[in-house]
Amino acid sequence: MGNLPGPVSKLRIIILASLLFSLASQSFVSVQKPASRSRTNVVLLTIDTLRADHLGCYGYKQIQTPNIDKLAAAGARFTTVVAQVPMTFPSHCSILTGTYPMFHKVRDNMGYQLEDSKTTLAEILKPNGYQTGAFVGAYILHSRFGLKQGFDFYYDHFEPWKNSGGITDPTQLEHRGEEVMNQAIQWLGGVSQKAPFFAWVHLYDPHDPYEPPEPFKSQYKSRPYDGEIAYVDQQIGRLVSFLHNKELYEKTLIVLTGDHGESFGEHQEFKHGYFIYDTTLLVPLIIKPVAHAFKSIVIPQQVRLVDIAPSLLQLLELPKGEDMQGTGLLGLLLGKQKDLQLEAYSESFYPAQFGGSALYSLRLPNTKYIDAPRPEFYDLKQDPAELKNQYAQNQALAQQLKNRLAEMSNSLGDKGPEKNPQLTLSSEELEKLGALGYVGGPMRTNPSQSGSHTGPDPKDKLEVFNLMTQAGQNATNKKYALAVQQLQRVIELDPSLPTAYVMLGRNHFRLEQYEPAYRAFLQLLKFTPQNTEANFYVAACEFYLNRLDGAEAGFKKILAQNPNYTEAHKYLGTLYHTRGQSELALQEFQRVLDLAPEDEEAHFRLGFLLARQNKLSEAIRHFQKVIELNPSNAGAHHNLGLVYLRTNQNDLAQKQMAQACKLDPKFCGKN
């Protein structure tokens, strides 16, 4: 390579040393002693969207977080902790597997699942005698997506109701910290004292929208994000008090961290996921040990979220997972090592949803390189806010980091059999994620490694990103017409962006504007002809436009590809009912219940059809089930009352009619 300038030579030495240490760490498994049966309890607290610089123990003066501060004072506080992805689901995959995204293959919040072949921390602890429980605060971490592996109990009960327009209520897709902690404490109270436990508790509250409960709403009126964090701190205090009361605190290792940070306009980004600057990558990490395991310490050296799982296993004196790519931090915790010279890899595929290229970065303690179509290089010591791109002045050094990124992408990927980790989401699942604010749809590209820039620089797509983010917020707040205007502007800026047509079609559909919705989804099919969601909505629009033959053909085509697509069965059943084909309609709604036994709408429709066929006892059973699932369904009470009248159960009929009238005045006086 010839004679390199001094800084480059030094960097090469750092990279080589880091690589050798990483290889040594990976080979360490073969020389460790056999697994011991640890008696130490473990609590892993992951707080969504938590910036380190918004906690009292990290020097923030405008907030009160006494419980987190006490944990920090009782153990180790790391001041420079780098997330591998600034998004909830892929980041938690890195935390719980100790592997990089190119290995666990979860690159975005939407459309991915963690494969069964990947090993979670719970899967390592369970065979070592641990009772394992997980308690998550948002649908994005639903067991459906793969993180349930190894857990005896996984609390993810998200059963959102829909309004009269069929739109999911987003508040039902996340749990307040109080509810999550209630479940965790209840589970901990019931575990056996004869075996240790591992509890993962995920608190979603600091994620937008920032709406803290009282008294935090009033105390932090101008800073609701801080109010959410203060509320989470209170919930952590409840857990700590429980552990003290049960005399478990000294026997429990507590690890607290965030999955990613949050941006408040830095680099013109709001929220997180789009860019990979430190505002969204730096998170806290606090490790409170069992009694006297190590002294209280502040550790400034750079570490990564992938280091948490192997460090936890070190503290438990258990072998490192065979696939784990992070480094154990025990040497730093015990003061035996001053610096591990850890390089921090991060990425975001999210810009691809908005027509931009994926981003990759490599962060050294004082230097950061962002691999983008227009590369960025920052001197973090002189410019911690990453405001002055010095790539032009440091191209040789930046090239070294770019080469290292490419090397990591190749060497750290999964070398096992090729398997597509992407997950086809139903329209209902996409709607749930959209209600949580996760804007997205089919990506035009699926970049797999650093240097694979198949789209424009995300910095050049910022207006599109901001417009689509605002449109997503407006749709969540039921401002569909405003969202449509913003999405039309997006399409003017970039007519080739599939996600814009997804969102535009959904919003037209919610406004019952079925012709423009139909056109939007037809346009989407030009980009992705096999897109199931687009084909479903095209058929649904044809149904509402009374083009029943086209709708029937569309739903049948979807079901030929995916016989378990419940929404297609529902529409097809309704279509047959509209035509008077009762037996075919009954078959479709029964198929829905075979797939989803608790589906309220299918029970209602079956009750109605069976009553029309004079199969009254069966109709009663279905209407009763609807009321069991949703006691406020006035139509079910009214129809049940009518069936009771026809079976001469007049007292029961009057009770149901009265309840229907109470719930909805339009049923008053009807019989």
C-alpha positions in Angstrom: 0.0 0.0 0.0 3.1 2.2 0.0 4.0 4.7 2.7 0.9 5.8 4.5 0.5 9.1 6.5 0.9 8.9 10.2 -2.8 8.9 11.2 -3.6 6.2 8.7 -0.8 3.9 9.9 -2.0 4.4 13.5 -5.6 3.6 12.4 -4.4 0.5 10.7 -2.7 -0.7 13.9 -6.0 0.0 15.9 -8.1 -1.9 13.4 -5.6 -4.8 13.3 -5.5 -4.9 17.1 -9.3 -4.7 17.3 -9.7 -7.5 14.7 -7.2 -9.8 16.6 -9.0 -9.2 19.8 -12.3 -10.0 18.2 -11.0 -13.2 16.7 -9.5 -14.1 20.1 -12.8 -13.5 21.7 -14.6 -15.7 19.2 -12.2 -18.6 19.8 -12.5 -18.3 23.5 -15.5 -20.7 23.7 -13.3 -23.7 23.1 -11.1 -23.1 26.2 -13.8 -22.1 28.7 -14.8 -24.5 31.5 -18.1 -26.3 31.1 -21.2 -24.5 32.0 -21.9 -23.9 35.7 -25.3 -23.6 37.2 -25.4 -19.9 38.1 -27.6 -18.8 40.9 -27.6 -15.2 39.9 -31.0 -13.7 38.9 -31.0 -11.4 35.8 -33.2 -8.5 34.8 -32.6 -6.9 31.4 -34.4 -3.5 31.1 -34.5 -2.1 27.6 -36.0 1.4 27.4 -37.2 2.3 23.9 -35.9 5.5 22.3 -33.7 6.5 25.3 -31.0 9.1 24.7 -28.2 8.8 27.3 -27.9 12.5 27.7 -31.5 12.8 29.0 -30.8 10.9 32.3 -29.8 12.5 35.5 -26.8 10.2 36.0 -25.5 11.2 32.6 -25.4 14.9 33.7 -28.8 16.1 32.5 -30.1 18.7 35.0 -33.7 19.1 33.6 -35.0 15.7 34.7 -35.4 13.6 37.8 -34.5 9.9 37.4 -33.7 8.9 40.9 -34.2 5.2 40.5 -32.0 4.8 37.4 -29.4 7.1 39.0 -29.3 4.7 42.0 -28.7 1.7 39.7 -25.8 3.6 38.1 -24.3 4.6 41.4 -24.5 1.0 42.6 -22.6 -0.4 39.5 -21.1 0.5 36.2 -22.2 3.4 34.0 -20.9 3.3 30.4 -20.7 6.8 28.8 -20.2 5.8 25.1 -22.5 3.0 24.0 -23.3 2.6 20.3 -26.4 1.0 18.9 -26.0 -1.1 15.8 -29.4 0.0 14.2 -31.4 3.1 15.3 -34.7 1.1 15.1 -36.5 -1.0 17.7 -36.8 -4.5 16.3 -33.3 -5.0 14.7 -31.6 -3.3 17.6 -33.3 -5.7 20.1 -32.2 -8.6 17.9 -28.6 -7.4 18.3 -29.0 -7.0 22.1 -30.6 -10.4 22.6 -28.4 -12.4 20.3 -25.1 -10.5 20.7 -24.8 -10.5 16.9 -24.6 -7.9 14.1 -27.5 -7.2 11.7 -25.7 -8.9 8.8 -25.7 -12.1 10.9 -29.1 -12.1 12.5 -30.5 -10.6 9.1 -33.1 -8.3 10.7 -32.4 -5.0 8.9 -35.6 -3.0 9.4 -38.6 -2.8 11.7 -41.0 -4.0 9.0 -41.1 -7.2 7.0 -38.4 -9.2 8.9 -38.4 -12.0 11.5 -35.6 -13.4 13.6 -34.9 -16.9 12.3 -35.2 -19.9 14.6 -31.6 -20.8 13.8 -30.4 -17.7 15.6 -29.7 -18.1 19.4 -31.1 -15.7 21.9 -29.8 -15.0 25.4 -32.9 -16.7 26.8 -32.1 -19.9 24.8 -28.7 -20.0 26.5 -29.9 -19.3 30.0 -32.9 -21.7 29.9 -30.9 -24.9 29.7 -28.7 -23.6 32.5 -31.6 -23.7 34.8 -33.1 -20.3 34.3 -36.8 -19.5 34.4 -37.3 -17.0 31.5 -39.9 -14.3 31.1 -40.3 -11.4 28.6 -42.6 -8.4 28.9 -42.7 -6.1 25.8 -44.4 -2.7 25.5 -45.2 -2.5 21.8 -46.5 -4.7 18.9 -43.2 -4.2 17.0 -41.7 -6.8 19.4 -44.6 -9.3 19.1 -43.6 -12.9 19.5 -44.8 -13.3 15.9 -41.5 -11.7 14.8 -39.2 -14.3 16.4 -37.8 -12.9 19.7 -39.9 -15.3 21.8 -37.3 -18.0 21.4 -36.1 -19.4 24.7 -38.8 -17.7 26.9 -41.1 -19.7 29.1 -43.5 -16.7 29.2 -43.8 -13.9 26.7 -46.2 -11.1 27.4 -47.3 -9.4 24.1 -51.0 -9.2 24.4 -52.0 -6.6 21.8 -55.6 -6.9 20.8 -56.6 -3.6 19.2 -60.1 -2.7 18.5 -61.2 -0.9 15.4 -63.4 2.1 15.1 -66.6 2.2 12.9 -64.4 2.9 9.9 -62.4 -0.2 10.5 -59.2 1.7 11.5 -57.0 0.2 14.2 -56.7 2.2 17.5 -52.9 2.8 17.9 -53.2 3.1 21.7 -54.0 -0.6 21.8 -50.7 -1.5 20.1 -48.5 -0.4 23.0 -48.7 -1.0 26.7 -48.0 1.7 29.3 -45.0 1.0 31.5 -47.3 0.4 34.4 -49.0 -2.5 32.6 -45.7 -4.0 31.5 -44.3 -3.7 34.9 -47.4 -5.2 36.5 -47.0 -8.2 34.4 -43.3 -8.5 35.1 -43.8 -8.2 38.9 -46.7 -10.7 38.8 -44.5 -13.2 37.0 -41.6 -12.7 39.3 -43.8 -13.1 42.2 -44.8 -16.6 41.0 -41.4 -18.0 39.9 -39.8 -20.7 41.9 -37.2 -19.7 44.5 -35.3 -22.9 43.7 -34.0 -21.7 40.4 -32.7 -18.3 39.1 -34.8 -16.2 36.7 -34.1 -14.1 33.7 -36.6 -11.3 33.0 -36.5 -9.1 30.0 -38.6 -6.0 30.5 -39.1 -3.6 27.5 -40.6 -0.2 28.3 -41.8 1.7 25.2 -43.1 4.9 26.7 -40.3 7.4 25.5 -41.2 6.5 21.9 -43.3 9.1 20.1 -45.9 10.3 20.5 -44.7 11.8 23.8 -47.8 11.7 26.1 -46.7 11.1 29.7 -49.4 10.5 32.3 -49.9 12.8 35.3 -48.1 14.1 37.3 -45.3 13.9 34.7 -47.5 15.5 32.0 -47.7 18.7 34.1 -44.2 18.6 35.5 -42.7 18.3 32.1 -45.3 20.2 30.1 -42.8 21.8 27.7 -40.6 18.6 27.5 -43.0 15.6 27.2 -40.2 13.3 26.1 -38.5 13.9 29.4 -41.8 13.3 31.1 -42.0 9.9 29.5 -38.5 9.1 30.8 -39.3 10.3 34.3 -42.5 8.1 34.2 -40.4 5.1 33.1 -38.0 5.8 36.0 -40.9 5.6 38.4 -41.9 2.1 37.0 -38.3 0.9 37.4 -38.5 2.1 41.0 -41.5 -0.2 41.5 -39.4 -3.2 40.2 -36.5 -2.3 42.4 -38.8 -2.0 45.5 -40.3 -5.4 44.7 -36.8 -7.0 44.5 -35.9 -5.4 47.8 -39.1 -6.5 49.5 -38.5 -10.1 48.3 -34.8 -9.9 49.4 -33.8 -10.5 45.8 -32.1 -7.2 45.0 -28.6 -8.3 46.1 -29.0 -11.6 44.3 -30.0 -9.9 41.0 -27.9 -8.6 38.2 -29.7 -5.7 36.6 -28.7 -4.4 33.1 -30.4 -1.2 31.8 -30.0 0.1 28.3 -31.8 1.8 25.4 -32.3 0.3 21.9 -31.6 3.6 20.2 -31.7 7.3 20.7 -33.9 10.1 19.4 -33.4 13.2 17.2 -35.0 16.5 17.8 -34.1 18.3 14.6 -30.4 17.7 14.7 -29.3 17.2 11.0 -33.0 18.1 10.2 -34.1 14.7 11.4 -37.0 14.2 13.8 -37.5 10.9 15.6 -35.1 8.2 14.5 -34.1 5.6 12.0 -33.4 7.7 8.9 -29.8 8.9 9.7 -27.1 7.2 11.8 -25.7 10.2 13.6 -24.9 9.9 17.4 -28.2 11.5 18.4 -30.0 8.3 17.5 -27.1 5.8 18.1 -25.8 6.7 21.5 -27.7 5.1 24.4 -27.1 4.5 28.1 -25.8 1.2 29.6 -25.9 0.6 33.3 -24.9 -2.7 34.9 -25.9 -3.2 38.6 -24.1 -6.3 39.8 -25.0 -8.8 42.5 -23.5 -7.8 45.9 -19.9 -6.8 45.7 -19.2 -8.4 42.3 -17.4 -5.2 41.2 -17.0 -1.7 42.5 -19.0 1.3 41.4 -17.3 2.6 38.2 -17.8 4.9 35.2 -16.4 3.5 32.0 -15.7 6.0 29.2 -14.4 3.5 26.6 -16.6 2.9 23.6 -18.7 -0.3 23.7 -21.6 -1.6 21.6 -25.0 -3.1 22.2 -23.8 -6.4 20.8 -21.5 -6.6 23.8 -24.3 -6.8 26.4 -25.2 -10.5 26.0 -21.6 -11.8 26.1 -20.8 -9.6 29.1 -23.9 -10.8 30.9 -22.8 -14.4 30.4 -19.3 -13.6 31.6 -20.8 -12.2 34.8 -22.7 -15.4 35.2 -19.6 -17.5 34.6 -21.4 -19.1 31.6 -19.8 -19.8 28.2 -20.2 -17.3 25.5 -22.7 -18.2 22.8 -21.1 -19.9 19.8 -22.5 -17.3 17.4 -22.0 -14.2 19.5 -20.0 -11.5 17.8 -19.9 -9.0 20.7 -17.1 -8.8 23.2 -17.3 -9.5 26.9 -16.7 -6.4 29.0 -15.8 -8.1 32.3 -12.2 -6.8 32.0 -13.4 -3.2 32.0 -15.9 -3.9 34.8 -13.2 -5.3 37.0 -10.6 -2.6 36.1 -8.3 -5.2 34.6 -8.4 -3.8 31.1 -8.2 -0.1 30.3 -9.5 -0.1 26.8 -10.6 -2.8 24.4 -10.3 -0.6 21.3 -13.7 -1.6 20.1 -14.9 -0.4 16.7 -18.7 0.2 16.4 -20.5 -0.8 13.3 -24.0 0.7 12.7 -26.4 0.7 9.8 -29.8 1.8 8.6 -31.8 0.4 5.8 -34.8 2.6 6.5 -33.9 5.3 3.9 -34.6 2.7 1.2 -38.3 3.1 2.2 -38.1 6.7 0.9 -36.1 6.1 -2.2 -32.6 6.6 -0.7 -29.6 4.4 -0.2 -28.9 2.4 2.9 -26.3 3.9 5.3 -23.4 2.3 7.1 -21.0 3.7 9.7 -17.9 2.8 11.6 -17.2 4.6 14.8 -13.8 4.7 16.5 -13.4 6.4 19.9 -12.7 9.8 18.3 -13.5 9.2 14.6 -16.6 8.3 12.6 -17.0 7.5 9.0 -20.5 7.3 7.4 -20.6 5.3 4.2 -23.1 7.1 1.9 -23.2 8.1 -1.7 -21.7 11.3 -0.4 -19.4 10.0 2.4 -19.0 11.7 5.7 -16.1 11.8 8.1 -16.1 13.4 11.6 -13.6 14.2 14.2 -15.7 13.4 17.2 -13.2 14.9 19.7 -13.4 18.3 18.1 -16.9 18.0 16.6 -19.1 15.7 18.8 -22.3 17.1 17.2 -21.1 15.9 13.8 -21.6 19.2 12.1 -18.4 19.5 10.0 -18.0 16.9 7.4 -14.2 16.6 7.0 -14.2 13.8 4.3 -12.4 16.0 1.8 -9.5 16.6 4.1 -9.3 12.9 5.3 -10.0 10.8 2.2 -7.1 8.4 2.8 -8.2 7.8 6.4 -11.9 7.5 5.3 -11.0 5.0 2.7 -9.4 2.8 5.3 -12.6 2.9 7.3 -14.7 2.2 4.2 -12.5 -0.9 3.5 -13.0 -2.1 7.0 -16.7 -1.7 6.7 -16.7 -3.8 3.6 -14.6 -6.4 5.4 -17.0 -6.5 8.4 -20.0 -6.9 6.1 -18.3 -9.9 4.5 -16.8 -11.6 7.5 -19.6 -11.1 10.0 -22.4 -12.3 7.8 -24.2 -15.6 8.4 -22.3 -18.3 6.5 -25.1 -20.8 6.9 -27.6 -21.9 4.3 -29.2 -19.0 2.4 -32.7 -18.3 3.8 -34.9 -15.3 3.2 -35.4 -13.6 6.6 -38.1 -11.3 5.2 -41.6 -11.8 6.3 -44.7 -11.2 4.2 -47.0 -9.1 6.4 -50.8 -9.1 6.1 -52.6 -5.9 5.5 -53.8 -6.1 9.1 -50.2 -6.4 10.4 -49.1 -3.5 8.1 -52.0 -1.4 9.5 -50.9 -2.2 13.1 -47.3 -1.2 12.4 -48.5 1.9 10.5 -50.7 2.9 13.5 -47.6 2.8 15.7 -46.0 5.3 13.3 -43.8 2.9 11.4 -44.0 4.3 7.9 -43.1 1.8 5.3 -43.9 -0.6 2.5 -42.0 -2.7 -0.1 -38.5 -1.5 -0.6 -37.2 -1.0 -4.1 -33.8 -2.4 -3.1 -32.5 -4.7 -0.5 -28.9 -3.7 0.0 -26.8 -6.4 1.7 -23.4 -4.8 2.4 -21.5 -1.6 2.8 -20.8 0.2 -0.4 -24.0 -1.1 -2.0 -25.5 2.3 -2.8 -28.3 1.6 -5.2 -30.3 4.8 -4.5 -29.7 8.6 -4.0 -28.0 9.9 -0.8 -30.6 10.0 2.0 -29.5 13.6 2.6 -31.1 14.4 -0.8 -34.3 12.7 0.1 -34.9 14.5 3.4 -37.9 16.4 2.1 -39.6 13.2 1.0 -38.8 11.6 4.3 -40.2 14.5 6.3 -43.4 14.7 4.2 -44.0 11.0 4.6 -43.3 11.0 8.3 -45.8 13.9 8.7 -48.3 12.0 6.5 -47.9 9.0 8.7 -48.6 11.1 11.8 -51.6 12.7 10.2 -53.0 9.3 9.3 -52.6 8.1 12.8 -54.4 11.2 14.0 -57.2 10.5 11.5 -56.3 13.5 9.4 -56.5 11.5 6.2 -57.2 14.3 3.8 -54.1 16.2 4.9 -52.1 13.0 4.6 -53.3 12.6 1.0 -52.1 16.1 0.1 -48.7 15.4 1.6 -48.4 12.1 -0.2 -49.4 13.6 -3.5 -46.6 16.1 -3.1 -44.2 13.2 -2.3 -45.2 11.5 -5.6 -44.5 14.8 -7.4 -41.0 14.8 -6.0 -40.5 11.1 -6.6 -43.0 9.3 -8.9 -41.1 6.0 -8.5 -41.5 5.5 -4.7 -43.6 2.5 -3.9 -44.1 3.4 -0.2 -45.8 6.6 -1.2 -48.4 4.7 -3.2 -49.0 2.3 -0.4 -49.7 5.1 2.0 -51.7 7.2 -0.5 -53.9 4.2 -1.3 -54.5 3.4 2.4 -55.5 7.0 3.1 -57.9 7.2 0.2 -59.4 3.9 1.3 -59.9 5.3 4.8 -61.7 8.3 3.3 -63.9 5.8 1.3 -62.5 7.3 -1.9 -62.3 3.9 -3.5 -61.5 5.0 -7.1 -58.4 7.0 -6.3 -57.4 4.3 -3.8 -57.8 1.7 -6.6 -55.6 3.8 -8.9 -52.9 4.2 -6.3 -52.7 0.4 -5.6 -52.6 -0.3 -9.4 -49.6 2.0 -9.6 -48.0 0.1 -6.8 -48.5 -3.1 -8.7 -46.4 -1.7 -11.5 -43.4 -1.7 -9.1 -44.2 -5.0 -7.3 -46.7 -7.1 -9.3 -46.8 -9.9 -6.7 -47.4 -7.5 -3.7 -50.1 -9.2 -1.7 -51.2 -6.0 0.1 -51.7 -4.1 -3.2 -53.6 -7.0 -4.8 -55.8 -7.2 -1.7 -56.7 -3.5 -1.7 -57.3 -3.6 -5.5 -59.9 -6.3 -4.9 -61.4 -4.5 -1.8 -61.8 -1.3 -3.8 -63.5 -3.2 -6.6 -65.9 -4.7 -4.0 -66.9 -1.2 -2.8 -67.1 0.1 -6.4 -69.6 -2.8 -7.0 -67.3 -4.5 -9.5 -68.1 -7.8 -7.8 -66.8 -10.1 -10.5 -63.4 -8.4 -10.5 -63.3 -8.4 -6.7 -64.2 -12.1 -6.5 -61.4 -13.0 -8.9 -59.0 -10.8 -7.0 -59.7 -12.4 -3.6 -59.6 -15.9 -5.1 -56.2 -15.2 -6.6 -54.9 -14.0 -3.2 -56.3 -17.1 -1.5 -54.8 -19.4 -4.1 -51.4 -18.0 -3.1 -52.1 -17.7 0.6 -55.1 -19.8 1.8 -54.7 -18.3 5.3 -55.3 -14.7 4.4 -58.2 -14.1 6.7 -59.2 -10.6 5.4 -59.6 -12.0 1.9 -61.9 -14.7 3.3 -63.9 -12.0 5.1 -64.4 -9.9 2.0 -65.3 -12.9 -0.1 -67.8 -14.0 2.5 -69.4 -10.5 2.5 -69.4 -10.5 -1.3 -71.3 -13.8 -1.4 -73.7 -12.5 1.2 -74.3 -9.4 -1.0 -75.1 -11.7 -3.9 -77.4 -13.9 -1.8 -75.1 -16.9 -2.0 -75.6 -17.7 1.7 -73.9 -21.2 1.8 -70.7 -19.8 0.1 -70.8 -16.9 2.6 -71.1 -19.3 5.5 -68.2 -21.3 4.3 -65.9 -18.2 4.0 -66.8 -16.9 7.5 -66.3 -20.3 9.0 -62.9 -20.5 7.4 -62.1 -17.2 9.1 -63.0 -18.7 12.5 -60.9 -21.8 11.7 -57.9 -19.4 11.3 -58.9 -16.8 14.0 -61.4 -18.3 16.5 -61.7 -14.9 18.3 -62.6 -12.9 15.2 -65.5 -10.6 16.3 -66.7 -9.7 12.8 -66.8 -13.3 11.6 -68.9 -14.4 14.5 -71.3 -11.5 13.9 -71.7 -12.3 10.2 -72.2 -16.0 10.9 -74.8 -15.2 13.5 -76.7 -13.0 11.0 -76.6 -15.6 8.2 -77.6 -18.5 10.5 -80.5 -16.5 11.9 -81.7 -15.8 8.3 -81.6 -19.6 7.7 -83.6 -20.1 10.9 -80.7 -21.9 12.6 -81.4 -20.0 15.7 -79.5 -21.9 18.4 -76.3 -21.6 16.3 -77.0 -17.9 15.7 -77.4 -17.3 19.4 -74.1 -18.9 20.1 -72.3 -16.6 17.7 -74.0 -13.4 18.9 -73.1 -14.4 22.5 -69.5 -14.8 21.4 -69.5 -11.4 19.8 -70.7 -9.8 23.1 -68.2 -11.8 25.1 -65.4 -10.4 22.8 -66.9 -6.8 22.7 -69.7 -6.0 25.2 -70.2 -2.6 23.6 -71.3 -4.1 20.2 -74.8 -2.7 20.1 -75.7 -4.5 16.9 -74.9 -7.9 18.4 -77.1 -7.1 21.5 -79.9 -6.1 19.2 -79.7 -9.1 16.9 -79.4 -11.5 19.9 -82.5 -9.9 21.2 -84.3 -10.5 17.9 -83.3 -14.2 17.9 -84.4 -14.5 21.6 -87.8 -13.1 20.5 -88.1 -15.7 17.8 -87.3 -18.5 20.3 -89.9 -17.1 22.8 -87.3 -16.1 25.3 -88.9 -12.8 25.9 -87.2 -11.8 29.1 -83.8 -12.3 27.6 -84.9 -10.5 24.5 -85.9 -7.4 26.4 -82.6 -7.3 28.3 -80.6 -7.4 25.1 -82.9 -4.8 23.4 -82.5 -2.5 26.3 -78.7 -2.9 26.3 -78.6 -2.2 22.6 -80.7 1.0 23.1 -78.4 2.0 25.9 -75.3 1.6 23.8 -76.7 3.2 20.6 -80.0 5.2 20.4 -80.6 4.1 16.9 -81.7 0.7 18.3 -84.2 2.3 20.6 -87.8 1.3 19.8 -86.7 -1.3 17.2 -87.9 -4.9 17.6 
